[in-house]
Amino acid sequence: MTLESTKNIHKGIIKNVEKIAFNTYAIEFFSNLNRVFPGQFISIYCPNTVLRRPFSVMDFDENKNTLKIIFKLKGEGTDYLRNLKEGNNIDFLAPLGNGFNIKKQKALLVGAGVGIAPILFLRKVLNERNIENYFISGFKTEQEVIKGADKTFVGGSVLDEIENIIKENNIEIIYSCAPMIVLRKLSEIANRLSIPVQIALEKVMACSIGVCRGCIIKISKDNDIVNASVCKDGPVFLGSEVVWD
Amino acid sequence: MGLEKLKTVLKNEKTGHTLELKTPIIGASGTYGYNSEFEDFIDLNCLGAISTKGITLEKRPGNSGERLFEVKGGLINRIGLENVGIDAFIEEKLPVLTEKKIDFLLNIAGSTIEDYEKLAQIANENNIKAIEVNVSCPNVKQGCLEFGLNPNALFELTRKIRMNYDGFLVVKLSPNTQDIRALATAAEQGGADCISAINTLRGLGVKVDFVGDKFIKKTVQGGLSGSCIKPVALYMVNQIKQSVKIPVIAMGGIASLNDLFEFMAVGADAFQIGTSNFIDPKICFNLAVKLKDFMDKNNFKDFNELKGAIFE
């Protein structure tokens, strides 16, 4: 899952900050970044926090030079971001991590909560490449729903009808970003049905470039269990390789 | 890059051992990787040096569970010395450092005196110019910090390492002590060429959420770093400087040019930058440029002159 890219500190200029759902915001900004892939992330400097804050890219428009991210209001970092105004500058590291390894196979896309962000971006790219896909999303409440999926589950689990959906749509591969517990369950289902699944993970990060070893998960590799950093080796992993706690 | 006037030489006057640095700014252990990890961001030849990730005899997987906890002005980590081990370092990481001409201190950690002795021997055999002895990691169960808190044990450990190593020997001290002066003296008497200080402070991050009708608690115990520890670091460096004659590499919350001046005021001979690398991966280079610009503007001919002017 290696995609070449040049990491650097970039400057962004805010185009728009918009509330898109309960406690949920989208920021669109201009930058000189020339390439970013679905599943990759950026890390934004927030003057009121010690560490940068990582966000999956929700959309990238190479013609307009704009990037879009979404976030849920969580603390001081996201509060800073929410209050940015058109024309303000931001400082971000990008592009970071390895994105989804896109296959020419009929895809099921699964996004839950703000984890829908990289899936929205992936959906756009799959459509551009004429790769058939079906997109489901899940949210806790109606107020939190972020639009864009073919089918949205509210209240229950995004996985409630997953096996039927896989069978009815002849799904050959699954891509997902969601809370850990959903990704774990999804990986178990996919493994049982022998369908490859690529999952984008989220973890608290310090350096976001693979140096500090702060965001480690366990993966199985060559019959061994080894550490992998979510920021550099991921954030996208195969569901079959992740060793769940 | 025109940073020539930042050149500095750390020298143990007693033994004559020296370490030449292109600039007095060093990337701190655990925040700079093994070799060229930051080359996307800066020209590593413009750095004073990097201090490598702490290396042990055997590879270590580090701690499981949450490893990071952000607090106001700082970061608590409990990485637990995850590293590839000395053999893999020599085989895979050292050639890159050599090929790319990156100046470095090999940071070593062990559980027993024998571990440190072997690591020192390996460093010697491989002509590694400088080692930084970690006797102060608060995140591992055995060894390390035990040597770092007892002056007699530290003297003995430093002496044994000295017997096995001919290069520039830096001992990195822990702030988790009642008497930093005794430890600095013990390291100097044991044969250290230089002290670096401070390592992280012991800290506990606690988060309490009230969800539904229940409290959900999360705690992370580890080493605290970042700007919140700077006053402690300044105090410790000041104490160390008053008790030893060997040079002192200062660290603890450095993020700005003014921070460098503050540490020079208490006697720092060089600096390490740690947590700030995570916020600004170019900071080691940017601070060097700022330091040079200040010196140009105010007619300081070299770093020694500047250092002397602030410390005197």
Interface residues (C-beta under 8 A of the other chain):
Chain A: T6 K7 N8 I9 Y45 T49 V50 L51 R52 L93 V204 M205 A206 C207 S208 I209 G210 V211 C212 R213 G214 C215 I216 K218 N227 D245
Chain B: G30 T31 Y32 G33 E37 F38 D40 F41 P61 G62 S64 E66 R67 L68 F69 E70 V71 K72 G73 G74 L75 N77 I79 E82 G226 S227 T275 N277 F278 I279 D280 P281 K282
